[in-house]
Amino acid sequence: MAVAVGFDACTVEQFTIGGAPVLAIIGDVRKRHFPLRVTDSLAIVINHGPEQTIIANGKKVIIPPHAAIFRPPNAIWTIPSDQFGFACINLDQRLLPRGTRYETFTWRPSPMMPAVPDVVARLRHSRSALSREQQVVMMVEQLFTAGLARSGERFAGEPNTARRAREFLESCYASNPSLDDIAAVAGVNRFALVRLFRRAYGITPHTFQIRLRVRQAQRMLAAGHALHYVATSVGFVDPSHLTRHFRRVLGVTPGAYARNLQFRTTS
């Protein structure tokens, strides 16, 4: 079998999040080779296959089987020809906290790092810009937890931050503010926002927004409004989008919920 070079024999997807590109690359296990390159993005890579050797910044890095690889921005690296597969996600530096200091090219056990295929699947199927932005923030947070990054910007915040963000979301749950929009109202950066909101309420801003939309959908269905009108009025793209979240929160579809209300009212 011929050696796959670079992105050859890979699936490549690009998402635009917060105006910056996020590149997802997945390659099956085969003979592969990555020639020497310089990359300015940050990458998290799950190694599929046996032990792997990477030459990063002139030094040999041995990656255990199925480990998670951390590639910091501005790395100079190459992978000699070997049998391996991978799942990789690349984050543009504009999506990272300012002034962040990173560890060198290294690895961690996979459970310590973001599950790349799961993250890619969520980005692919998400219909909300806020949800996609939040996925990136939570992925970066895991890097801090794993001791791979340090930044003063990330720790900004004060006690009223979560309350201001909550009040803002309550006032505009049907619109689609970005994570940066909410963070600006709260007076912090988006990384501090997600962390402080979860600390205060136990859920993320996007989850809170979805719950607000479902709550209002319940009220509108109880008032007899049509499903399509309810879906678009509370901020969902279409009835199927509403149905997915409604059933996830309440265990029944909006149609079943409305029929049950109608039965109880008329019986």
N, C-alpha and C positions, 0 to 999 in steps of 0.2 A: 504494500500500500504506500502511495506517495505521502510525503511529509506535508502536513497542512501548515502553511506559513501565515503568521499573524491572524487576521480575522477570517481566513479561508476556512470553509466548512463550519461556520458559526452562524447562529441566529443573532442578529443585531437589531435592537429597538431603541429609539430615542424618544424621550419624553421632555417636554418643556415645562419646567416648574419654577415659578417665580421669575420668569424671563430668562432662565439659565438652563442649559441642557443637562439631562441625566441620561447616560448611555448604559443600556443593559446588554450584555454579551454572554451567550451560552454556547458552549462547545462540547460535543460528546467526546468520550475517551477514544483517542487515536494518537498516532505519531504526530507530534506538533513541535513547532519551533517559532519563538518570537525573537526576531533580530533586535539588536541594540536600538533602544529608542529613549526619548525623553518625553515624559508625560507631565502636564501641569495639573491634571485633575487628581482627586483622591479616589482610591479604589478599594473596594472590599471584594475579595475573591474566595470562593469556596473551591478547594482543590478536590477534584474527583479522580481518584486513582492512587497509585503508589507514591512513595516518597519522591519529592520533586526538588530540583536544584534551580535556584534563581541567582543570577549575578546582579547585585544591586549596588550602585555607586562603587563598583570595583571590588566588592566583597561577596563571597559565596554565602548564600542563605539556604539552609536545608529545611524544607517544609515537610512535616510528617504527613502521612496519608490522611485525607479527608479533613485537614486543618483549614482554618480561615486565615487568609493572607491579608495583611494590611499594607497597602502601598500609599505612602504619603505623597502630597503634591511635589512636583518638580523632581521626581526620581529619575535616575538614569539606570536602565535595567535591560536585561536580556534573559531569555530562557533557552538553554541548549536543547537540542532535539531530544525528545523523550516521549513516553507514552503517558498521556494524561488528558483529562477533561476538566472543565471548570464552569462556574457560574459567577459572573462578575458584574458589579454595578459601579459606574464612574460618576462622581459628583463634581460638578464645576465648582471652582473656588468661591464663586459668588454666593453659593448656597451654604458656605461654612462661616462660623463666627469669626469676626475680625480679630487679628492678633493671635490666632491659635498657634500653639507650638506642638509639633508632632514627634512621635517616636520615629525611628528609622524603619526601613523596610523590614517587616517582621511578621510573625504569625501568632495566633491564639487558638485554643481549642474552639471548635465550631460553636458550642453552646454559648460561649461568651460574646459572640458576634452576631450581627443581624443575619437572619436566615434569608439569603439573597433571593432564591427562587420565590419565596413567599412575598417578599417586598415587591419584586417585579410583578407578580400576579396581582397584588393589590393596586399597584400603579396602573397596570393595564386595564383593570376593570373599574377603577374609581371614576365616578362621573362628577366629582367635586374637586375644584382646584384647592380648596382648603384641606381636604383629605390628603391629596398628594403632597402638599407642602408639609403637612404634619408628619407624614410617613418619613420624609427626609430628615426632619428635625429629630424625630425619635431614633432614627438610625444613627445620626451623629451623636446623640446622647449616649448611645451604647458604646461609642468609641471612648468617650470620657470615662465611663464606668469601667471599661477594660484597661484604663491607664494608658491609652494610646494618644491622647490629646489633652492639652491644657489651655485654658483661655480665661482671661479676666472678664471679657464681655459676657460670657455665659452666665456669670453669677450676679448680674445686675438685677435689681428688683426691690420692692418694699411691700409692706403688708396690704395695701389697698389695690395692688395690681390685679389680683384675681377678681375682686369685686367689680372693678371698672370694666374688665373684659367681659364678665358675666352680664352686666347691665347693658353693654353695647350689643352683645349677641341677642339678648332679649328684645332689644329695640329694632333689630334688623335681621331676625332669623330667616326671613324669606328671601333675603338677598344673598349675594355670594361674596362677602368680604374675604380678602386674602389674609393669610396669617400675619403678614406685615401690617395690614390695615388694623387688625385687632391689637397687635403689639403696640402700634403707634398710639392708639387710644389709651392703652394701659400704661404707656410710658416706659416700656422695656423693649428688648430685642425679642425675636420670635423664639429663641431657645429658652430664655428665662420665662417667657409667657407660658409655654407648654408645661414646663416643670412646676411653676408656681400654681397654675390652674389645677393641675393634677393633685398637688399637695393640698389645696384648699377644698376641692370638690370630689376627688377620687376618679375623675374622668377627664378626657381631653376636651379642648374647645370644640372640635368637630363633633365628637360624640354628644356633647351638650346641645349643639345646634340641631343635630338630627332628632334628639328627644323633644326639643321645643317644637320642631316641625310636626312630629307625630302627635304631640299633644293638641296642637291646633287643628290637625287633620281630624282627630277624634271629635272635636267640637263642631267642625263644619259638617262632618258626616251626620252627626246627631241632629244638626239643623236641617238636614235633607238635601244638601248640595250634591251635585253630580261628581263622580270620582275624578274625571279629568279636570274639572274646575278646581277641586280641592287640591289635587297634586300640584298644579302650576301655581296656585295661590299661596301655598305654604313654602314654595321654593324647590320642589322636586322637578326634574326634567319632564317626566311624563308619568302616567299611572303605574307603569311597571316599576319605575324607580321608587315611587311611594310604597307600592305593595311589598317590595323586598324589605324595606326598612320597617314598615308597619308590622309585618309578620315577625320580623326578628325581635321587635320590642314587645309586641302584645300577643304573639302566638297565633293570630288569625289574620286573614286578609282583610283589607278595608271593606270589600264587598260583603264578606261574612259578618263583619262587625256591624255594618249598616243594616243588613237583613235582620240580625238579632235584635237591634234596637227597634226596628219597625215592628217586629213580632211582639216585643214586650209592650210597645206603646198601644198596639191595637187589640191585644188579648185581654 
